Amino acid sequence: METSQLIIVPQISSVPGHQALAGRMQRWLAQRGVVEALPSTCGVRGNRMANAIAPSARQVVEHPDRLPFGQPVNGLEVVDKRCIYTPTRNFLKEAGCPECRREVGEPLFESLEDWWPGITDNFSCPECGHEDDINGFLFLQPCGFSNLGFIFNGWGETAFTQAFLDAFGERLGFKVRQVRTDG
């Protein structure tokens, strides 16, 4: 069963202490009433355990009427290993260098063979030599590359408010990007 997802991804490949940080963020979201504190079978991965949507989720999204209240899949799942987060349909694989502004999508996405196993966090622009964490490059469509991701299952029909994303990033200690997948 595919479901739409709204994913929050830190804009850093290797988040230090990512597993402990994931637990702190889950507790923070539960304390704010965005998700339930105790997991239930409302996820999609593995044993399907996730933190179900809670009433205050309405306060952190652009379109609260589109949230999956009452749906069997509606929970937060945390990924604590390296993962690539992109739109699932019609992803264009286009990226640009923040330094020279040239298109570097093809070589950047080819470099993921070294990024995925953790050989490197960085990518070097083949045009000008600028090197940065892969998340520092410019992407036409929102995507993220990190060892930490927060997947809100069934939430893909809405978007987080900028105020919530700012608060989430501040609490996390890193800038974040939201990525939406289609169901």
Number of C-alpha atoms within 10 A of each C-alpha: 5 11 16 21 25 23 28 25 28 25 21 21 25 18 18 11 8 18 16 10 17 18 12 14 17 21 16 16 20 19 13 15 17 21 25 22 18 12 16 14 16 22 24 20 11 6 10 15 17 26 26 27 28 18 12 17 18 18 15 16 20 15 15 18 11 15 21 19 19 8 12 14 24 27 30 29 23 20 18 17 14 18 18 18 20 20 20 13 9 9 13 12 16 15 20 18 25 16 14 12 14 15 18 20 20 11 14 23 15 10 16 19 12 13 23 18 11 14 10 16 19 21 23 18 23 14 13 12 12 14 16 15 17 23 20 17 22 20 19 12 16 14 22 27 24 25 21 27 25 20 25 26 29 29 30 22 19 19 20 21 14 12 11 13 19 15 14 19 18 12 14 17 12 15 17 21 18 20 21 25 21 16 14
